Amino acid sequence: MSENDKPASDQLPDRLSVDPRSPYYNADVLSREVGIRFKGVEKTNVEEYCVSEGWVRVTAGNAKDRHGNPLTIKVHGPVEPYFRDKA
């Protein structure tokens, strides 16, 4: 079992969100530092990403929706997630 556990723990999911209300939220993966490279540039304001569909959701400044959540914009392009703790 440990052979199967190790590769799975080093792989990021195809889609991941930082919002706990999202079905794509994964606390175990987010407990490690996840970095996102979008169009070759490091992004720090990514709320959600999907590698297979090629998009990220980034916050739109300090704007909030009517529920007090940050407004996000979906931007299309190549997405490269990675763990920052790996060399």
KAJOWO-V172599 format. One record per residue. N is the residue number from 0. PHI is phi in whole degrees, 0 to 359 (* if undefined). PSI is psi in degrees with one decimal (none if undefined). OMEGA is omega in radians with two decimals (* if undefined). Layout:
BEGIN
n/phi/psi/omega
N/PHI/PSI/OMEGA
N/PHI/PSI/OMEGA
END
This chain:
BEGIN
n/phi/psi/omega
0/*/-34.9/-3.10
1/295/-27.9/3.09
2/293/-38.8/-3.14
3/284/-31.0/-3.11
4/290/-39.6/-3.05
5/296/-50.4/3.12
6/297/-35.8/-3.13
7/294/-36.1/-3.12
8/287/-22.2/3.14
9/267/-1.8/3.12
10/257/136.8/3.08
11/272/148.2/3.09
12/292/159.7/3.12
13/296/-33.2/-3.13
14/224/134.9/-3.09
15/214/141.9/3.13
16/230/149.1/3.09
17/268/-5.5/-3.14
18/276/118.5/-3.12
19/298/-19.3/3.12
20/278/-11.1/-3.09
21/280/145.2/3.06
22/290/-12.5/-3.13
23/261/9.8/3.10
24/284/134.4/3.12
25/220/102.8/-3.07
26/295/-34.8/-3.12
27/296/-43.7/3.13
28/291/-41.2/-3.10
29/288/-16.4/3.10
30/294/-27.2/2.98
31/272/154.9/-3.13
32/283/118.1/3.14
33/257/127.2/3.07
34/254/149.8/3.13
35/235/125.3/3.02
36/251/117.5/-3.10
37/242/119.7/-3.06
38/55/36.4/3.10
39/81/3.2/-3.10
40/243/134.8/3.10
41/293/127.5/3.13
42/244/135.6/3.14
43/248/-5.1/-3.10
44/250/29.1/-3.12
45/277/126.9/3.11
46/267/-33.8/-3.10
47/204/151.1/3.06
48/218/159.2/3.02
49/218/115.3/-3.08
50/288/-46.2/-3.05
51/294/-35.0/3.12
52/270/-13.3/3.06
53/71/54.3/3.09
54/211/159.2/3.01
55/228/153.1/3.00
56/252/119.1/-3.13
57/244/151.9/3.12
58/290/145.6/-3.13
59/259/76.8/3.13
60/65/-138.8/3.14
61/259/10.0/-3.09
62/293/143.8/3.13
63/237/151.7/3.03
64/275/-175.1/-3.05
65/290/-12.2/3.10
66/261/0.7/3.13
67/88/6.5/3.10
68/273/150.0/3.13
69/294/139.2/3.06
70/287/141.6/-3.13
71/234/156.0/3.10
72/235/134.0/3.09
73/271/123.8/-3.11
74/239/133.6/-3.08
75/263/142.4/3.11
76/161/178.6/-3.13
77/291/132.8/-3.10
78/243/130.5/3.11
79/232/94.7/3.07
80/277/150.5/3.11
81/203/160.7/3.06
82/272/128.6/-3.13
83/287/-24.5/-3.10
84/284/-10.0/3.07
85/273/142.7/-3.12
86/285/none/*
END
